[in-house]
Amino acid sequence: MCSSPGTHVWLAVIALTSLVLALAPTGVEDYFLRGNSSNLHQLAHHPVRALIGSAFWIEDPAGIVLYAALFELLHAPVERWLGTAKWLFAVAAAHVTATLVSQQVVLAAIRLHDVPRSMAHVVDIGVSYGLAASAGVLAHRLARPWRWFHLAGVTAFFAVPLVTDRTYTDLGHAIALAVGVACRPLTRGKPVAHEQRPGAH
């Protein structure tokens, strides 16, 4: 925990907000979620609060156990490897980029009358963009050929829903993954897992 403080502080805040949602009446729960969404309405009126607040809530409090496991699997090793500052930069850059680009797609769809105007107020919260970013960064920590297996796996994981469902959230995941992979310059000088040469045992 001490080697990845950012990961565990973030997770603790999410656990707290999840507890708030679990104990809140239905109307109050909806108020919290919409007030912390990074949808078009909130981005237009409270952009900083929307971008930051949306990263600390999940819609289903019961999902905290799964997110805790994913934080340990993805965020914690990347933070230990890069250091807290670089890890936070990568995750924040992916979260902001994925949110803004995907919401611009929603705006364009509204203007083209492809989706209802109510999409501007849809609940858009969660930590999955940050997790996708860490999954992308983690590829640079792995030795070949595992690096390529990892990249192929996470790319397929996010690309299949993007092709089949084509939601703005699926687009955001793909963008966040790409930003994470693009953060390779942050990994320069960092140790990479030993690459086994052909014939080595």
C-alpha positions in Angstrom: 0.0 0.0 0.0 2.8 2.4 0.9 4.4 1.8 -2.6 1.2 2.8 -4.4 -0.5 5.5 -2.2 -2.4 7.2 -5.0 -4.1 3.9 -6.0 -5.2 3.2 -2.5 -6.3 6.7 -1.6 -8.4 6.8 -4.8 -9.9 3.4 -4.0 -10.7 4.5 -0.5 -12.6 7.6 -1.8 -14.5 5.4 -4.2 -15.4 3.0 -1.3 -16.7 6.0 0.7 -18.8 7.4 -2.2 -20.1 3.9 -2.8 -21.2 3.6 0.8 -22.9 7.0 0.4 -24.8 5.7 -2.6 -25.7 2.4 -0.9 -27.2 4.3 2.1 -28.8 7.1 0.2 -32.5 7.1 -0.8 -33.2 6.6 -4.5 -33.8 10.3 -5.2 -30.7 11.4 -3.4 -28.6 8.7 -5.1 -29.7 10.0 -8.5 -28.8 13.6 -7.4 -25.3 12.5 -6.5 -24.7 10.6 -9.7 -26.0 13.4 -12.0 -24.2 16.1 -10.0 -20.9 14.3 -10.5 -21.4 13.2 -14.1 -19.1 14.3 -16.9 -22.0 14.6 -19.3 -22.4 17.6 -21.7 -24.6 19.5 -19.3 -22.2 19.3 -16.4 -19.1 19.9 -18.6 -20.8 23.1 -19.9 -21.6 24.5 -16.5 -19.0 22.9 -14.1 -16.2 21.5 -16.3 -13.5 21.1 -13.6 -15.9 19.6 -11.0 -17.4 17.2 -13.7 -14.0 15.9 -14.8 -12.7 15.4 -11.3 -15.9 14.3 -9.6 -16.8 11.7 -12.2 -13.6 9.8 -11.4 -14.7 9.1 -7.8 -18.1 7.5 -8.2 -19.4 4.2 -9.6 -23.0 3.5 -10.4 -23.3 0.2 -8.6 -21.9 0.2 -5.0 -21.8 -3.6 -5.2 -19.1 -3.3 -7.8 -16.5 -2.0 -5.4 -15.0 -5.5 -4.8 -14.4 -5.9 -8.6 -12.9 -2.4 -8.8 -10.7 -3.1 -5.8 -9.3 -6.1 -7.6 -8.8 -4.2 -10.8 -7.0 -1.4 -9.0 -4.6 -3.9 -7.5 -4.1 -5.6 -10.8 -3.6 -2.5 -13.0 -3.2 0.8 -11.1 -1.0 -0.4 -8.3 1.8 -2.1 -10.4 1.9 0.9 -12.8 2.1 3.4 -9.9 4.9 1.4 -8.2 6.8 1.2 -11.5 6.4 4.8 -12.7 6.0 6.6 -9.5 2.9 8.4 -8.3 3.3 11.6 -10.3 3.8 9.9 -13.7 1.1 7.3 -13.0 -1.3 10.1 -12.1 -0.4 12.1 -15.1 -1.1 9.1 -17.4 -4.4 8.3 -15.8 -5.6 11.9 -15.6 -4.6 12.6 -19.3 -6.6 9.5 -20.4 -9.6 10.2 -18.3 -9.8 13.8 -19.5 -9.1 13.0 -23.1 -11.5 10.1 -23.3 -14.3 12.1 -21.6 -14.0 15.2 -23.7 -13.7 13.4 -27.0 -16.5 10.9 -26.3 -18.8 13.7 -25.2 -18.0 15.7 -28.3 -19.2 12.7 -30.3 -22.4 12.8 -28.2 -22.8 16.5 -29.0 -22.3 15.9 -32.7 -24.8 13.0 -32.6 -27.4 15.3 -30.9 -26.9 18.0 -33.5 -27.4 15.5 -36.3 -30.5 14.2 -34.5 -29.0 10.7 -34.3 -29.6 10.6 -30.5 -32.1 12.4 -28.3 -31.2 15.7 -26.6 -31.6 13.9 -23.3 -28.2 12.4 -23.9 -26.7 15.7 -22.7 -27.9 14.8 -19.2 -27.1 11.1 -19.1 -25.2 9.8 -16.1 -21.5 9.5 -17.1 -19.3 8.5 -14.2 -16.8 5.9 -13.3 -13.2 4.9 -13.1 -13.0 2.7 -16.2 -11.1 5.2 -18.4 -8.3 5.3 -15.9 -8.2 1.5 -15.7 -8.0 1.3 -19.5 -5.1 3.8 -19.4 -3.1 1.8 -16.8 -3.7 -1.4 -18.9 -2.1 0.5 -21.8 0.8 1.7 -19.8 1.4 -1.8 -18.3 2.2 -3.2 -21.7 5.5 -1.3 -21.6 6.4 -3.0 -18.3 6.1 -6.5 -19.8 8.8 -8.4 -21.7 8.4 -9.6 -25.2 6.4 -11.6 -26.3 4.1 -11.1 -23.3 3.9 -7.4 -24.2 2.3 -8.2 -27.5 0.0 -10.8 -26.0 -1.1 -8.2 -23.4 -1.7 -5.5 -26.0 -3.6 -7.9 -28.2 -5.8 -9.0 -25.3 -6.7 -5.5 -24.0 -7.2 -4.2 -27.5 -9.6 -6.9 -28.3 -11.3 -6.4 -24.9 -12.1 -2.8 -25.7 -12.4 -3.0 -29.5 -15.1 -5.7 -29.7 -17.7 -3.6 -27.7 -16.7 -0.6 -29.7 -17.5 -2.4 -33.0 -20.6 -4.2 -31.8 -22.3 -1.8 -29.4 -20.7 1.5 -30.6 -21.6 3.5 -27.5 -19.8 6.7 -26.4 -18.4 4.8 -23.4 -16.9 2.1 -25.6 -15.3 4.9 -27.6 -13.9 6.5 -24.4 -12.4 3.2 -23.3 -10.6 2.8 -26.6 -9.3 6.3 -26.4 -8.1 5.9 -22.8 -6.3 2.7 -23.8 -4.6 4.5 -26.7 -3.5 7.3 -24.4 -2.1 4.8 -22.0 -0.1 3.1 -24.7 1.0 6.5 -26.0 2.5 7.3 -22.6 5.5 5.2 -23.4 7.9 8.3 -23.0 7.0 8.2 -19.3 8.5 4.7 -19.0 12.0 5.6 -20.3 14.6 4.6 -17.9 12.3 2.4 -16.0 13.2 -1.3 -15.6 11.4 -3.8 -17.8 10.8 -7.4 -16.9 13.6 -9.7 -18.1 13.2 -10.8 -21.7 14.1 -14.4 -22.1 16.4 -15.0 -25.1 15.8 -17.9 -27.5 17.4 -21.0 -26.0 17.6 -19.7 -22.5 16.3 -21.7 -19.6 
